[in-house]
């Protein structure tokens, strides 16, 4: 790897993040988490437009140190493609999976993954190329597609980060697959639906694959009318479960894999992975309007008559976030927006290409408790007032747990 100097332009962008994107949600001695305006839902948005599920960690001093940088200053432990490939046992690597010492990336991937996001990211191609080069990944097979055939308005900062992280981390987990970024004309659900239709056609034409949607919105009575969008044969759909307690759509659709969030606890000196725990802010619960699908019959005692989420989880805590290259600079990014493309990429790499999302989820739930396929996260809390606990088996904090290897997917 090589380190990147922090340019004056990047410092300006960081300053804008602090002043424009939103208020600092929480702070620790070495950094602050910023929530973009695009990740804040307003009352008038419900049932009308989607929001991102992304949070940006700004290290103290505004500097992201390289993963092999060493030293006690800065923030050297963001997750890399190699550190997560190690943590999720996609490769054989040294124990501990420290970002400082593991450099073996995931391999494989085929057919296609379509990322659906709102607005246009004009540097998506160059940023993905820089990300791939930095981490010694294969050159991406990548294409930007305008859902309406006309270039959408340029994304604001939040949607900019959203699309950058989505394409980069899908590529990191399945580096040989074709990745499409399908850009909706706006974040209105009607425009997002148009983009999903385009994504469906692209993935189906590639012989199957995945669609990842890291956005969502609070549930509303008419949401079930959109469920049919997620039924194209040979396509499996993933969506972020949200960055606040409770449920959002489309992750609660029975035709979508709901991607929950975890925290990767690491030793402050070595960077070695200590354990995976729930991310306390991740979404989870039972749907207000979606009935319990058959693949969740085994957890009826927990979810009752309604669809429960999440299904499976991956790293989302911004304090243990992932490296993202956006607008020519390096950032640490979290939110369940991260989990969705990571899980889509892992399922793509697994190569089973289920006939539908329900078939994929039937496989996942049939492997609930199989330690060689999923890590059962059993310690930690989540939910409103931290009222839910991670327990043995399925729970509202992390679902079946986090991925282990490529089996059972």
KETI-606572 format. One record per atom (N, C-alpha, C, CB): residue in one letter; x, y, z. Coordinates in steps of 0.2 Angstrom, whole numbers, plus 5000, padded with zeros to 4 digits. Glycine has a CB too. Layout:
<pts>
AXYZ
...
</pts>
This chain:
<pts>
X500449945000
X500050005000
X500450065000
X499550005006
X500150124998
X500550184999
X500050235002
X500750214992
X500350285006
X499950335010
X499850385005
X500350355016
X499350425007
X499150485003
X499150545007
X498450475000
X499550595004
X499550665008
X498850695008
X500050715005
X498650725013
X498050765014
X498050825011
X497750765021
X497750835005
X497750905001
X497350955005
X497550894994
X497551015003
X497151075005
X496351065003
X497351135002
X496251044997
X495551034995
X495150985000
X495551004988
X495550935003
X495250885007
X495050925014
X495650825008
X495550965016
X495450995022
X494751045022
X496051045024
X494651075016
X494151115015
X493451075015
X494151155008
X493551015012
X492950965012
X492750945019
X493050905007
X493250935023
X493150915030
X492850965033
X493750895033
X493051025032
X492751085036
X492051095034
X493151145034
X491851085027
X491151085025
X490751025028
X491151075017
X491050975029
X490750915032
X490450935039
X491150855033
X490950965043
X490750995050
X490251045050
X491351015053
X490251095045
X489851145045
X489151145041
X490151205043
X489151095036
X488651095032
X488251025032
X488851095024
X488550975033
X488250905033
X487750895039
X488750855032
X487950925045
X487550905050
X487850925057
X487250835050
X487550905062
X487850915069
X488250855071
X487350935074
X488750865075
X489150815077
X488650775082
X489750835081
X488650705081
X488150665085
X488450645091
X487950605081
X489150625091
X489450605097
X490250615096
X489250535099
X490550615101
X491250635101
X491650585105
X491450705102
X492250565103
X492750535107
X493450575107
X492850455105
X493950555111
X494550595111
X494850605105
X494950565116
X494750555100
X495150565094
X494750575088
X495550505093
X494150595089
X493750605083
X493050625084
X493850555078
X492650635079
X491950655079
X491550625073
X491850735079
X490950605075
X490550575070
X490050625067
X490150515072
X490050635061
X489550685057
X489050645054
X489950735053
X488450665055
X487850645051
X487650685045
X487250625056
X487750665039
X487550715034
X486750725034
X487650675027
X486650785031
X485950805031
X485450755027
X485850875027
X485750715022
X485450665018
X485250605022
X485850645012
X485550595028
X485350545033
X484850565038
X486050515036
X484650625038
X484150645043
X483450645039
X484350715045
X482950615042
X482350605039
X481850655042
X482050535040
X481450695038
X481050745040
X480350715040
X481150815037
X479850745043
X479150715043
X478850715036
X478750755048
X479050765032
X478750765026
X479050715021
X478850835023
X479550685023
X479950635019
X479550565019
X480650625021
X479250555024
X478950485025
X478450465020
X478650475032
X478650405017
X478250385011
X478350415004
X477550385013
X478750475004
X478950514998
X479650504996
X478750585000
X480150505000
X480850504998
X481250465003
X481050574997
X481750445000
X482250405004
X482850445007
X482550345000
X483150415012
X483750455015
X484250405015
X483550475022
X484850425016
X485450385016
X485550355023
X486150425014
X485950305024
X486150285031
X486850275032
X485850205031
X487150335031
X487850345031
X488150395037
X488150365024
X488650375040
X488950425045
X489750425044
X488850405052
X489950485045
X490650495043
X491050515049
X490750555038
X491650475050
X492050485056
X492650535054
X492350415059
X492650585057
X493150635056
X493750635062
X492850715055
X494250605060
X494750595065
X495050665068
X495350555063
X495250665074
X495550725077
X496150755072
X495850715084
X496050815070
X496550845066
X496350835059
X497250815067
X495850795057
X495550785050
X496050745046
X495550855047
X496450695049
X496850655045
X496750585046
X497650665047
X496650545040
X496650475040
X497250445039
X496050455035
X497550415044
X498250385043
X498150315039
X498550365050
X498650295035
X498650235031
X498650175036
X499250225027
X498350115034
X498250065038
X498850035041
X497850005034
X499450045037
X500050015040
X500450075043
X500449985034
X500150125045
X500450185047
X500850175054
X500050245047
X500550145059
X500850135065
X500750205069
X501550115065
X501050205075
X501050265079
X500350265083
X501050325075
X500350305088
X499750305093
X499350365091
X500050315100
X499550415087
X499150465085
X498650455079
X499550535084
X498250495078
X497750485072
X497250425073
X498150475066
X497050395068
X496550345068
X496750295064
X495850365067
X497250245066
X497550195061
X497150135059
X498250175063
X496550125063
X496250065062
X495550065058
X496050035069
X495550095053
X494950095049
X494950025046
X494850145044
X494349995044
X494349925041
X494549935033
X493649895041
X494949885031
X495149885024
X494849825021
X495949875024
X494849815014
X494649755011
X494949695014
X494749765003
X495649695015
X495949635018
X495749625025
X496749645017
X495649675029
X495449665036
X494749635037
X495549725040
X494349655032
X493649625033
X493649555029
X493149665029
X494049545024
X494049475021
X494349425026
X494549475015
X494849455030
X495049405036
X494549395041
X495649445039
X494249455043
X493749445049
X493149405047
X493449515051
X492949405041
X492349365039
X492549295036
X491949405033
X493249285036
X493549215034
X493349205027
X493249165038
X493449255023
X493449245016
X494149225013
X493149315012
X494649235017
X495349215015
X495649185021
X495749275012
X496149155020
X496649125025
X497149185027
X496949055024
X497149205033
X497549255035
X497749255042
X497149325034
X498249295044
X498549285051
X497949305056
X499049335053
X497949265062
X497449275067
X497449355069
X497549235073
X496949375072
X496849445074
X496649495069
X497549465076
X496749475062
X496549515057
X496649595057
X495749505056
X497249615060
X497349685061
X497449715054
X498049685065
X497149775053
X497249805047
X498049825046
X496849875047
X498449825051
X499149835050
X499549775047
X499449855056
X499249715047
X499649665045
X499349615040
X499849625051
X498749625039
X498349585034
X498249615027
X497749555036
X498449585022
X498449625015
X498149575010
X499149645013
X497949515012
X497649475007
X496849485006
X497749405009
X496749505000
X496049524998
X495649464996
X496049584993
X494949474997
X494449424994
X494549424986
X493749444996
X494449364984
X494449354976
X493749334974
X495049304975
X493749324967
X493149294965
X492549354963
X492849244969
X491949324962
X491449364960
X491249354953
X491549444962
X490649354951
X490449354944
X489749384943
X490449274942
X489549374937
X488949404935
X488849474937
X488349364938
X488449504941
X488349574942
X488049594949
X487949604936
X488249654951
X487949684957
X487749754954
X488449684963
X487149774955
X486949844954
X486849874960
X486249834950
X487149934961
X487049984966
X486550034964
X487750014968
X485950044968
X485450094966
X485550154971
X484750064967
X485650214969
X485750274973
X485450334969
X486450284975
X485350384973
X485050444970
X485550494968
X484550474975
X485350534963
X485850584960
X486450564957
X485950634966
X486850604954
X487450584951
X488050604955
X487450624944
X488550554955
X489150554958
X489650564952
X489350494963
X489950624951
X490350634945
X491050604945
X490450704943
X491250584952
X491950554952
X491950484954
X492350594958
X491350454954
X491250384956
X491750334952
X490550354954
X491850344946
X492350304942
X493050314944
X492250314935
X493250374945
X493950394947
X494050374954
X494150464946
X493550384959
X493650364966
X493750284966
X493050394970
X493350254963
X493350174963
X494050154960
X492750144959
X494250184955
X494950164953
X495450174958
X495050204946
X495450234961
X495950254966
X495950204972
X495850324969
X495350184974
X495150134980
X495450074978
X494450134981
X495350044972
X495649984969
X496349984969
X495349964963
X496650034966
X497350044966
X497750044973
X497550104962
X497450084977
X497650084984
X497750024988
X497250134988
X497249984987
X497149914990
X497349854986
X496449904993
X497649864980
X497949814976
X497349764974
X498449774980
X496749794973
X496249754970
X496249754963
X495549784973
X495949704959
X495949704952
X495549764949
X495549644949
X495749794944
X495449844941
X494649834940
X495649864934
X494249884942
X493549874942
X493249864935
X493149924946
X492749824935
X492249824929
X491649854931
X492149744927
X491649924929
X491149964932
X490850014927
X491550014938
X490150024928
X489850064923
X489350104927
X489450024918
X489250174926
X488750214928
X488150214923
X489050284930
X487550204926
X486950204922
X486450254924
X486650134921
X486250304920
X485750354922
X485050314921
X485750414918
X484650314927
X484050274927
X483550294921
X483750274933
X483550364920
X483050394915
X483350404909
X482750454918
X484050394908
X484350404902
X484650474902
X483950394896
X484450514907
X484750584907
X485150594914
X484150634907
X485650624914
X486150634919
X485750664925
X486750674918
X485750634931
X485350674937
X485750734939
X485250624942
X485450774943
X485750824947
X486350794951
X485350864951
X486850834952
X487450814956
X487250804963
X488050864956
X487450744966
X487350724973
X487550784978
X487550664974
X487250784983
X487450824989
X488050784992
X486950844994
X488350804998
X488850775001
X488650705003
X489150815007
X488050695006
X487850635009
X487750575004
X487150645013
X487350594998
X487250544993
X487950534989
X486750574988
X488350584989
X489050574986
X489450514990
X489450644987
X489450524997
X489750475001
X489450405000
X489850495008
X488750405000
X488350344999
X488550304993
X487650364999
X488550334987
X488750304981
X489450274981
X488550344975
X489950324984
X490650304984
X490750244988
X491050364986
X490450244994
X490550184998
X490250124995
X490350195005
X489650124992
X489250074990
X489650034984
X488650094987
X489950074979
X490250034974
X490950014976
X490350084968
X491250044980
X491950024983
X491949964987
X492250084987
X491449954991
X491449894995
X491049834992
X491049915002
X490649844988
X490449794984
X491049764980
X489849814979
X491449804977
X492049784973
X492549754978
X492349844969
X492549774984
X493049744988
X492949674990
X493149784995
X492249664991
X492049594993
X491949544987
X491449594997
X491849574981
X491749534975
X492149564969
X491049514973
X492849564969
X493149604965
X493149594957
X493849604967
X492949534956
X492849514949
X492149524945
X493149444948
X491749544949
X491049554947
X490949614943
X490549544952
X490449614938
X490249684935
X489849724940
X489849664929
X490049784941
X489649824946
X489349884942
X490149854951
X488749894942
X488349954940
X488149994945
X487749924936
X488250064944
X487950114948
X487350144945
X488450174950
X486750124947
X486150154944
X485950214947
X485550094943
X485950274944
X485850334947
X485150354946
X486350394945
X484750364951
X484050384951
X484050464950
X483650364957
X483450484947
X483450564946
X483350604952
X482850574941
X483150574957
X483050604964
X482950554969
X482450654964
X482950574975
X482850524981
X482050504982
X483150544987
X481650534978
X480950514978
X480850444977
X480450554973
X480350404981
X480350334980
X480050314973
X479750314985
X479750364970
X479550344963
X480150344958
X479050404960
X480650394959
X481250384955
X481650334957
X481650454956
X481650314964
X482050254966
X481750194963
X482050254973
X481150184962
X480750134959
X480950124952
X480050134960
X481050184948
X481250174941
X481950154941
X481250244938
X482350174945
X483050154945
X483150074947
X483450194950
X482750054952
X482749984953
X482549944947
X482249964959
X482049964943
X481849924937
X482349924932
X481249964934
X482749974932
X483349974927
X483849924930
X483650044926
X483949924937
X484449884940
X484249804939
X484549894947
X483649794939
X483349724938
X483549704931
X482549724939
X483449744926
X483549724919
X484349714918
X483349774915
X484749754921
X485449744920
X485749684923
X485849804923
X485449664930
X485749604933
X485449544930
X485549614940
X484849544928
X484549484925
X484849474918
X483749504923
X485049524914
X485449514908
X486149484909
X485449584904
X486349504915
X487049474916
X487049404919
X487349514922
X486449374919
X486349304921
X486149294929
X486949264920
X486049354932
X485849354939
X486349394943
X485849284942
X486249394950
X486649434954
X486249474960
X487049484950
X486549524962
X486249564967
X486149634966
X486749554973
X485649664969
X485449734970
X485549754977
X484749754967
X485949814978
X486049834984
X485749904985
X486849834986
X485449914990
X485049984991
X485250004999
X484249974990
X485650054999
X485850065006
X485450125009
X486650095006
X484950145006
X484450195008
X483850165011
X484350245002
X483350215013
X482750185015
X482350245018
X482750135020
X481750225021
X481350275025
X480850245030
X480950325020
X480650285034
X480150255039
X479550225036
X479950315044
X479350175039
X478750135036
X478150175035
X478650075040
X477750165030
X477150195029
X476650145026
X477150255024
X475950155027
X475450105025
X475450085018
X474750135026
X475750125013
X475750105006
X476350065004
X475650165002
X476850055008
X477450025006
X477449955003
X477950015012
X476949915005
X476849855002
X476749854994
X476349815005
X476549904992
X476449914984
X477049904980
X476049974983
X477649924984
X478349924981
X478649854981
X478749974984
X478349804985
X478649744986
X478749704980
X478249704991
X478349714975
X478449674969
X479049694965
X477749684964
X479349754966
X479949774963
X480549724964
X480149844965
X480449694970
X481049654972
X480949574970
X481149664979
X480649564965
X480449494963
X480749474956
X479749484963
X481149504953
X481449484947
X481849414948
X481949534944
X481649364944
X482049304945
X482749304944
X481749254939
X483149274948
X483849274948
X484149334951
X484049264941
X483749374954
X484049434957
X483949434965
X483749504954
X484449444969
X484349444976
X484449524978
X484849404980
X484049544983
X484049614985
X484249624992
X483349644984
X484649674993
X484949695000
X484749765001
X485749685000
X484649785008
X484449855009
X484749865017
X483749865009
X484949925018
X485149945025
X484549945030
X485550005025
X484649915036
X484149915041
X484049985044
X484349865046
X484550025043
X484450095046
X484950105052
X483750105049
X485050175053
X485450195058
X485150225064
X485950245055
X484550205065
X484250225072
X483750165074
X483750285071
X483650155080
X483150095082
X482550105078
X483050105089
X482250045077
X481650035073
X481750005066
X481250105073
X481250015062
X481249985056
X481150035050
X480649935055
X481450025044
X481350065038
X481250015032
X482050105037
X480950055027
X480850015021
X481350045016
X480050035018
X481649995011
X481349935010
X481649875013
X481449925002
X482049885019
X482349825022
X481849775025
X482849855027
X481249805027
X480749765030
X480349725024
X480249805034
X480449735018
X480149695013
X480349625014
X480249725006
X479849575013
X480049505014
X480449485008
X479349465014
X480449525003
X480849514997
X481549544997
X480549534990
X481749565002
X482449595003
X482849575009
X482349675004
X483449565008
X483849545014
X484049605018
X484549515012
X483849615024
X483949675029
X484649665032
X483449675034
X485049715030
X485749715032
X485849755039
X486249745027
X485949725044
X486049755051
X486749775052
X485849715056
X486949805058
X487549835059
X487949805065
X487549905060
X488549795065
X488949775070
X489549825072
X489249705069
X489849815077
X490449845079
X491049805079
X490349885086
X491649815076
X492249775077
X492649805082
X492549775070
X492649765088
X493049795093
X493849765092
X492849765100
X494249815092
X494949795091
X495449825097
X495249835084
X495949785098
X496449805103
X496749875101
X497049745103
X496849915105
X497049985104
X497849985101
X496950035109
X498249935103
X498949935102
X499049895096
X499349905108
X498849835095
X498949785090
X498449795084
X498949715092
X497849815085
X497349815080
X497049755079
X497649835074
X497149705083
X496849635083
X496149635085
X497249585087
X495749595081
X495049595082
X494849555089
X494649565076
X494549595093
X494349565100
X493749525099
X494349615105
X493249555096
X492549525096
X492149565091
X492249515102
X491549535089
X491049575085
X490449585090
X490849545079
X490249645090
X489649665095
X489149705091
X489949705101
X488549705093
X488049745090
X488249825089
X487349745093
X488049855084
X488149925084
X487449955087
X488249955076
X487549985092
X486950005096
X486450045092
X487150045102
X486650085087
X486250135083
X485850095077
X486650195081
X486050035076
X485850005070
X485049985071
X486149935069
X484749985065
X483949975065
X483849905066
X483749995058
X483249895069
X482949825070
X482349825073
X483449785074
X481949775072
X481249765075
X480749735071
X480949835077
X480149735072
X479649705068
X479249755064
X479149665073
X479149735058
X478749785053
X478049805055
X478749755046
X477949865054
X477249885055
X476749855050
X477249965055
X476949835044
X476449825039
X476649755035
X476449875034
X477249735036
X477349675032
X477249605037
X478149675030
X476949565034
X476849495038
X477449455038
X476249455035
X477449405043
X478049365044
X478049315038
X477949325050
X478649315034
X478749275029
X478849205031
X479349295024
X478849155027
X478849085029
X479549065032
X478749035024
X480049105029
X480749085031
X480949105038
X481249115027
X480449145041
X480549165048
X480049125053
X480449235049
X479749075050
X479349035055
X479649005061
X478948975051
X480348995060
X480748965065
X480849015071
X481348945063
X480749075070
X480849125075
X480149165077
X481349185073
X479549125076
X478949155077
X478849175085
X478349105076
X479149145089
X479149165096
X479449235097
X479449115100
X479849255093
X480249315094
X479849375090
X480949315092
X479649355084
X479449415079
X478649415079
X479649405072
X478349355081
X477549355081
X477349355073
X477349415084
X476849395072
X476549395065
X476849435060
X475749415066
X477349475062
X477649525057
X478349505056
X477549595060
X478549535050
X479249525047
X479749555052
X479349555041
X480249515054
X480749545059
X481449555055
X480949495064
X481749615057
X482349635054
X482849645060
X482349695049
X483549645059
X483849625052
X483949555051
X484549655052
X484149535045
X484249465044
X484949445045
X484049445036
X485449485043
X486149465044
X486549535044
X486449425038
X487049535048
X487349605049
X488149605047
X487349615056
X488349665046
X489149675045
X489349745048
X489249675037
X489949755048
X490249815051
X489849875049
X490949825050
X489649925054
X489249985052
X489450035057
X488549965053
X489750025063
X489950075068
X490450125065
X490150045074
X490250185064
X490750235061
X491450235065
X490450305060
X491450225071
X492050225075
X492550165073
X491950225083
X492250115070
X492550055068
X492450045060
X492349995072
X492450105057
X492150105050
X492650085045
X491950175049
X492450095039
X492850075033
X493150135029
X492450025028
X493750115026
X494050165022
X493550175016
X494750145020
X493450245014
X493150265008
X493550315004
X492450285009
X493550314998
X493950364994
X493350404990
X494450334989
X493250464992
X492750504989
X492950574988
X492150504994
X492750594982
X492950664979
X493750674980
X492550714983
X494150624979
X494850634979
X495150634986
X495050694976
X494750614991
X495050614998
X494850545001
X494850675002
X495250535007
X495050475011
X494650495017
X495750445013
X494250445018
X493750455024
X493650385028
X493150485022
X493350395034
X493150335037
X492450345038
X493450325045
X492050285035
X491350295035
X490950235038
X491150295027
X490450245041
X490050195044
X489250205042
X490150195052
X488850165046
X488150165045
X487950095042
X487950225040
X487350075042
X487150015039
X487250015031
X486449995041
X487350075029
X487450085022
X488050045020
X487550155020
X488550035025
X489149995023
X488949925023
X489650015029
X488549905027
X488349835028
X488049805022
X487949815034
X487649845018
X487249815013
X487749795007
X486749865010
X488149835004
X488549814999
X489049765001
X488949874996
X489349765007
X489749715009
X489449645009
X489949725016
X488849635011
X488449575011
X488249555004
X487849585016
X488049605000
X487949584993
X488549554990
X487649644989
X489149584991
X489749564988
X489949494990
X490249614990
X489849484997
X489949414999
X489549364996
X489949415007
X488849374996
X488449324993
X488549314986
X487649354994
X488749374982
X488949364975
X489549314975
X489149434972
X490049334979
X490649294979
X490549214980
X491249314984
X490049204985
X489849134986
X489649094980
X489349134991
X489349134975
X489249104969
X488649054968
X489749064967
X488149054973
X487549014972
X487049044968
X487348994979
X486949114968
X486449144964
X485749114965
X486749144957
X485449134970
X484849104972
X484349124967
X484649124979
X483749094966
X483249104961
X482849174963
X482749054960
X482849184970
X482549244972
X482849264979
X481749234973
X482649324982
X482849334989
X482549294994
X482649414990
X481949274993
X481549224998
X481949154998
X480849214996
X482249134992
X482649074992
X483249084996
X482749054985
X483549144995
X484249164998
X484149165006
X484449234996
X483549195008
X483449205015
X483249135018
X482849255016
X482949095014
X482749025016
X483448985018
X482348985011
X483948995014
X484548965015
X484948995021
X485048975009
X484849065022
X485149095027
X484849075034
X485149175027
X484249075034
X483849055040
X483948975042
X483149075040
X484048935037
X484148865038
X484848855041
X484048825032
X485248905040
X485948905043
X486048945050
X486448925038
X485448965052
X485448995059
X485748955064
X484749015061
X486348975068
X486648935073
X487148895070
X486148895076
X487348895064
X487848855061
X488548895061
X487748825053
X488948885066
X489548925067
X490048935062
X489848905074
X490048885057
X490448885052
X490248925046
X490648815049
X489648955047
X489348995041
X489149065044
X488648965039
X488949075050
X488749135053
X489049145060
X488049145053
X489349205061
X489549215068
X488949235072
X490149265068
X488749205077
X488249225082
X488449275087
X487949155085
X488249335086
X488449385090
X487949385096
X488349455087
X488249375102
X487849355108
X487949405114
X488049285111
X488349455113
X488449505118
X488349575116
X489149495122
X487949615120
X487849685118
X487149705118
X488149695111
X487049765116
X486349785116
X486149835110
X486249825123
X485549845109
X485349885104
X484549905105
X485449855097
X484349945100
X483549955101
X483450025105
X483249905104
X482850035105
X482550095109
X482750085117
X481850105108
X483150135119
X483350135126
X483750075128
X482750135131
X484150045122
X484549985123
X484149925126
X485150005128
X483549925124
X483049875127
X483149805124
X482349895126
X483449795118
X483549735115
X484249705116
X483449735108
X484349645117
X484949615119
X485149565113
X484949575125
X485849565112
X486049515107
X486149445111
X486849525105
X485849395109
X485749325112
X485949275107
X485049315115
X486049215110
X486149155106
X485549145101
X486249095110
X485649135095
X485149125090
X484949195087
X484549095093
X484349205084
X484149265080
X483949315085
X483649245075
X484149375084
X483949435088
X483849495084
X484449445094
X483549545087
X483449615084
X484049655083
X482949645088
X484649635086
X485249675086
X485649655079
X485649665092
X485649595078
X486149575072
X485849515068
X486749545075
X485149495069
X484849445065
X485249375067
X484849455058
X485449345061
X485749275062
X486449285064
X485749235056
X486749345064
X487449365065
X487749395059
X487749305068
X488449385059
X488849415054
X489149355049
X489449455056
X489349365043
X489549315039
X490249275041
X489649335032
X490249215040
X490849175041
X490949135034
X490849125047
X491449145031
X491549115025
X491049115019
X491649035026
X490949075015
X490549075009
X489949025009
X490949075003
X489948975014
X489448925014
X488848955018
X489748865018
X488248925016
X487648945019
X487349015016
X487648955026
X487649035011
X487449095008
X487249095001
X488049145009
</pts>
